[in-house]
Amino acid sequence: MRAAFARRWSDLLVLAERRLPALTRLKRPETLPAILNRHRIYVLPTRFGLVFSLMLLVMMIGALNYNNNPAVLLTCLLGAAAYQSVFQAFAAINGLELHALKAQPCSAGDTLQLSIIFHSGASARRGLRLRREKALAGDAEIVFDTGANETKAIKAELPTLRRGWQPVGRIRVFSEYPFGLFQVWSWLNPDFQALVYPRAEAHAPPLPQAGGEAQTRIQHSAGDDLATLRDYRPSDPRRHIAWKASARHNTLLVKEFEQQRGHETVLDWYALDGLDYEARIARIAAWVGRAEAAQTPYLIVLPHTRIGPALGAEHRHVCLRELALMPEVAT
């Protein structure tokens, strides 16, 4: 029964997609740039607009009842001026282009600083507003104007809860310009995800000391003296593959070289046996920040890769990105 219902529901969605594309297309992420046009702009009166329309109706009924021509003329003039605002609000949105989105990575639990870049086109635009579809409490509408042929970056804040890729979600662009009688709106669903680093452990212990047990296990790297052969891992460079030995053993083997270290810190996943999966990620993330602050070169060892040793903003980003994109559960 459940499978039959699922198939029926899927068929209905396909039918809706074919017959009523305007109702379903904006649920899918769209590539940028995205331009708003008349096929995706909607109009409804506001509460104030409904009350104002009711007032005009009462005025017209009274004017006609008393054959008061000046009152009829006044009502028509007010109605014409009011409903002209529909076209003003429509012109404020029609042709607006979402050019790009940019965001700097942040840690889970922090606020993501998002830059939404619009291009106005040939005309100036007034009274534009933005709001996320699933806005949380405290999220404020963003009001902005643009000049003609202007590219404008709108700053927005996005709360983060989990590490990994975080989609921005749908964005509602709307305007009630100039009188607030009608709301003209459209949806933007950009195909964009921001990277969220893992939350660092708040009270992490000091960095592992160079030369400890973890360092002893990671003595083999890209030095000059050949130490041994081992099985190939996807992160190994191709130049280290021992082709002749691999042919003899019918499996890929890699030359592992030995060099003397002792000045860099090894942040080893396997040395944190007492912690659970997410706690290990938080611990290593905290150690990455401490190593950068202490200007100590560091190497991180994860279940599927090794990164480093190195130091600097780029190395920090690569390490935290790898931690952020680790699977949700251990594999």
ZIFEN-V959697 format. One record per helix or strand of 3 or more residues. SS is the DSSP state (H for helix, E for strand). FROM is the first residue (numbers start at 1). TO is the last residue. Records with the same first field share a line. If there is no record, write none. Layout:
# ZIFEN-V959697
SS=FROM-TO + FROM-TO
This chain:
# ZIFEN-V959697
H=2-19 + 21-27 + 38-40 + 47-65 + 69-93 + 213-217 + 238-240 + 243-249 + 269-271 + 277-294 + 313-324
E=42-45 + 97-103 + 111-119 + 125-132 + 142-146 + 151-159 + 164-167 + 171-175 + 182-188 + 193-197 + 225-231 + 253-258 + 265-268 + 298-302 + 305-310
